[in-house]
Structure formats: structure tokens, C-alpha cells
Amino acid sequence: MTNQQIKINFKEYTTLKELNTPAYNLCLEAVKALKNSHSPYSKFRVGAALRLKSGKIIHGSNQENVAYPSGLCAERVALFYWGASHPEDPIEAMAVTAATDEFELLQPVASCGACLQVMAEYEKKQNKQIEYLLFCQNGPIWVIKGIESFLPFLFFENRLLKGESLKIELNNPSAL
């Protein structure tokens, strides 16, 4: 047996003012997205903003439902909107922030596992890493390049792609 270790690299900024202008502006857009959060049950608002290659900004906010788990996280709202309406315009960066009146957030909130898997799918779909900015309004900003920093053992099976399994089956039936 050997012990293995996984390390991730990310940048941490103390304030939004330290960011470059595009990243700063994207974070402000994520704060704007908080206003459309529907979170009467958790009272935990989350806002997400995507900056596309064209410069277009897409917003998402968490949408709760009394029939839990029928709601959706801010990240997936924004990503699914992108996938449904702008898939030809690659995602450059995504900013995510959260707020609550119940307590003070002192560090960024990481995306849930379901959102991380969707983020992975969309990076794979566009064949390009996304820059993620996670922040809370009174705390640090974490800038992370690529989903593999979140999910080092990322689940993705290329053979599940349409046509791939058929190709494998025809070339080597015992591979199934």
C-alpha cells in the first residue's frame, strides 16, 4: 500500500477590489443575481453569473420549492439556461456568491456535488476549462481554474457519449 495525496491550486484574494476588472464585474453580477433568489425555506440566497466568450452575462439564482427537492441551485439554473440558449458561446468564467440574514458568511460557499457534476459536464461539452470565482461579500475570493480542482476523481465516461459505445461494440464486443 502507498499513501497518495491530492493537492489543488487556487488563488485567494482578500477583497473584490484586488480582482482584475472582468472578474470584479462578474462578481458584481453574481451579487445582482441574489435578488432573484427564491429561498423562503432556507433563507440562504445564492447567486451565480456566467461570462460568455462574447461578453454576454447570464444570471442564475437558487429556486426553492416547498416540495423539496424540487428546487434548483443557482449554478445549475445559470448553466442549464446557457445550455438551452447559448451553447455555441463558450463559458469563460462563473462567479458564485451566497448571503443570508441568519448569520454572517466568513468564507466562500462551495458548490454542491450535483452542481459540480453539471459544471464538469459543461466543461467537457465545450472542451474548455471554466474559471470559477467563489466569494462571500465580507470574506475572501477563491479563484479556481477548471473543475478538476473540485473533483479530482471526476466521473466522466466517454463511452456513454452517443455513438461511442456502438463503436466499441462493433470493434471489440468483449470490451462491453
N, C-alpha and C positions, 0 to 999 in steps of 0.2 A: 504494500500500500504506500502511496505517496500523498502528501497533502498538497493541494492545489490552492492557488489564491487568484482571485479576480480583482483587478483594480479598474476604476473608471476615472476618467479625467473630465473635469468641468471647471468652468471659471465662476468665481463668486465675486460679485460686486456689492458694495455696501449700500449704494443709493442708485436710483434710476438715472440720476444726472451723470453718472460715470459711463453709461452706455453710449454707443455711437447713435447718431440721430435716427436711423431707421429702426433700431432696436428700441430706443426710447419711445418713439412714436407708436410702435406696435404694442408696447406695454400700456400706453395710454388708451389704446383701442380696446385692450382686454378689460381695462377698468370701466370703460363705457359699456361693454357687454354685460357687466354685472347688473346693470339697471334692468335688463330684461329677464333676469333670473326669476323663475317661479319656484320658490323654495319655502312655502308656508309651513312645512312639517319639520325640516331640519334647521331652518333659518340659517343655512350655510350656503351663501351665494358664490357661484363660480362663474368666471367669465373667461372666454378664450377668443383670441383673434389670430387669424391666419393672414400672412402676407404672401401673395402670389407673385410669380415672376413678373407679371405685367404691372405689379404695383397695387393691384386691387386688394382690398381688405375684406375678409369675411369674418363675421362675428358668430359666436355661439355662447349660450348660457345654459346652466343646468335647468332642467324642467322636471319637477317632481309631480307625483300623482298619488292620491290617497290610496290607490290600489298598487302599493309597492309590489314589485319592482318595475312598474310600468313607465317610470321616468327615464330620463337620459342625462348623462353628464355633458357638461359644456364642450369638452373636447370632441366627443362624438357628434354632437349637434353640428359643430362647425365642420368637422371632417366629412360627415355624410352630406351636408349641403354642398361642400366643394365637389365631392364625388358625383353628385346628382346634377350639378350645374356648371362646373368649371374644370373637368378632369384634364382638359388639354392645356391648362395653365398651371404649371408645377408650383407646389408649395415651397416657398423659400424658408419661412420661419413661422413659429407658432408661440404665442405668449399666453400664459395661463396664470390667473390670479384668483384669490378667494377672499371673502370677507364674511364676518358675522358680527352681530351686535351682542352675542352671548359671551365672547371672550376676545382677547387680543391675539392675533396670529403673529408669532415671532419669527417664523421661518416659512419658506415656500411649502406649498402642499403639492406632493407628487400625484400624478395621475393614477387612477385605479388600474388594476390589471386588465380589465376589459378595454379601457381606453388605450392602454399601452399596446395591446394586440392590434387594435384598429390602426393606431399610429404606425405600427410595423407593417401592416398590410398596405397602407397608402404610401409609405416609403418604397416598398417593394414595387407597387404599381407604377410609381413614377420613376423608379430606378435612380433615386436621388435622395441623399440624406436631408433631413429637415433640422434646422436649428431650433431648439426648444428653450424658451425663457420662462422659468418658473419663479414667481415672486409673490411676496405679500407687501402690502403698501408701506409697512413700517419696519421692514426687515430686509434681508439680503436678496439678491437676484442670482439665481443659478442659471448659467448658460451651458447647455449640453448639446453637443453636435451628434446627431444620429441616435436612433432608437436602441442600438445595441448596447449603449451605455446604461440604459434602463433594464434591458432584457438580454444579458449576455448569453443565455441559453434560449434565445428566440425560437419560437415554434414557427417554422415555415417549411412546408413540404412541396417542393416544386412539382412532384408527380401528381399533385392534386389539380394542377392547372389543366384546363381543358386541352385535350389532345396529348398531353404528356403521358398519361397512363396508357392510352391506346398505343402510343409509340413504343413504350417499354414492353407492353404485352405482345405486340407484333414482332419486336426484335428479340425478346427474351421472355417467353411466358413463365419461366421458372422464377423470374425476379418478383412476381406478384406473390 
